[in-house]
Amino acid sequence: MSDEKTLQEILSTLQKINCNMLKVFWIVTIFALLYFGLLIYLFVN
């Protein structure tokens, strides 16, 4: 019983970490796109 409870706690923690990593990934992606967009804009003009 305790093994199953421990496994559920570990899975819950991993899901929280996964969710946080996805949020960080999207934030970094948005800033990277803004950065490269600005870089291209400055090189074109």
Backbone as CSV, one residue per row, in Angstrom:
resi,resn,N_x,N_y,N_z,CA_x,CA_y,CA_z,C_x,C_y,C_z
1,MET,0.823,-1.204,0.000,0.000,0.000,0.000,0.858,1.257,0.000
2,SER,1.875,1.300,0.865,2.701,2.505,0.953,3.514,2.712,-0.323
3,ASP,3.891,1.593,-0.985,4.619,1.721,-2.248,3.752,2.403,-3.299
4,GLU,2.477,2.044,-3.325,1.567,2.640,-4.290,1.365,4.121,-3.989
5,LYS,1.277,4.462,-2.711,1.110,5.865,-2.315,2.351,6.667,-2.696
6,THR,3.531,6.098,-2.446,4.781,6.766,-2.801,4.875,6.980,-4.305
7,LEU,4.472,5.964,-5.057,4.496,6.064,-6.519,3.564,7.176,-6.995
8,GLN,2.385,7.280,-6.397,1.449,8.339,-6.774,2.031,9.724,-6.458
9,GLU,2.717,9.855,-5.310,3.336,11.135,-4.956,4.431,11.500,-5.952
10,ILE,5.234,10.514,-6.346,6.308,10.753,-7.320,5.709,11.172,-8.659
11,LEU,4.664,10.486,-9.107,4.021,10.829,-10.382,3.426,12.234,-10.332
12,SER,2.826,12.589,-9.199,2.255,13.928,-9.037,3.349,14.992,-9.126
13,THR,4.472,14.740,-8.461,5.591,15.687,-8.504,6.138,15.819,-9.922
14,LEU,6.272,14.701,-10.629,6.767,14.738,-12.001,5.824,15.507,-12.917
15,GLN,4.520,15.370,-12.698,3.561,16.107,-13.517,3.682,17.607,-13.271
16,LYS,3.903,18.007,-12.000,4.083,19.433,-11.695,5.342,19.961,-12.367
17,ILE,6.430,19.182,-12.298,7.687,19.588,-12.926,7.509,19.703,-14.433
18,ASN,6.808,18.740,-15.038,6.565,18.756,-16.479,5.776,19.997,-16.880
19,CYS,4.761,20.330,-16.097,3.943,21.506,-16.390,4.800,22.772,-16.306
20,ASN,5.626,22.867,-15.268,6.488,24.042,-15.112,7.511,24.139,-16.235
21,MET,8.074,23.001,-16.646,9.050,23.014,-17.728,8.395,23.442,-19.045
22,LEU,7.157,23.030,-19.271,6.456,23.455,-20.482,6.210,24.961,-20.479
23,LYS,5.858,25.510,-19.309,5.655,26.958,-19.218,6.957,27.694,-19.512
24,VAL,8.058,27.223,-18.936,9.368,27.839,-19.175,9.729,27.737,-20.657
25,PHE,9.483,26.564,-21.261,9.776,26.364,-22.673,9.031,27.369,-23.536
26,TRP,7.731,27.575,-23.274,6.948,28.507,-24.079,7.411,29.942,-23.887
27,ILE,7.771,30.310,-22.651,8.262,31.674,-22.398,9.568,31.906,-23.155
28,VAL,10.482,30.929,-23.082,11.761,31.047,-23.791,11.533,31.104,-25.300
29,THR,10.592,30.310,-25.798,10.281,30.307,-27.233,9.772,31.669,-27.688
30,ILE,8.881,32.264,-26.902,8.340,33.586,-27.261,9.458,34.622,-27.311
31,PHE,10.329,34.628,-26.292,11.415,35.609,-26.289,12.407,35.359,-27.418
32,ALA,12.662,34.089,-27.745,13.566,33.777,-28.855,12.985,34.272,-30.172
33,LEU,11.682,34.073,-30.375,11.049,34.554,-31.600,11.091,36.077,-31.681
34,LEU,10.843,36.746,-30.564,10.931,38.208,-30.553,12.350,38.671,-30.877
35,TYR,13.340,37.996,-30.284,14.731,38.356,-30.498,15.130,38.188,-31.965
36,PHE,14.803,37.021,-32.548,15.178,36.785,-33.937,14.386,37.666,-34.884
37,GLY,13.133,37.946,-34.527,12.347,38.874,-35.337,12.974,40.257,-35.348
38,LEU,13.417,40.728,-34.186,14.086,42.024,-34.110,15.400,42.003,-34.879
39,LEU,16.156,40.923,-34.768,17.427,40.789,-35.480,17.207,40.870,-36.990
40,ILE,16.227,40.134,-37.491,15.925,40.154,-38.928,15.463,41.549,-39.346
41,TYR,14.628,42.152,-38.524,14.127,43.499,-38.835,15.282,44.497,-38.931
42,LEU,16.239,44.401,-38.010,17.370,45.349,-38.022,18.298,45.078,-39.209
43,PHE,18.463,43.814,-39.604,19.329,43.516,-40.740,18.684,43.941,-42.062
44,VAL,17.366,43.845,-42.158,16.669,44.194,-43.398,16.697,45.701,-43.584
45,ASN,16.519,46.447,-42.497,16.453,47.922,-42.637,17.804,48.550,-42.547
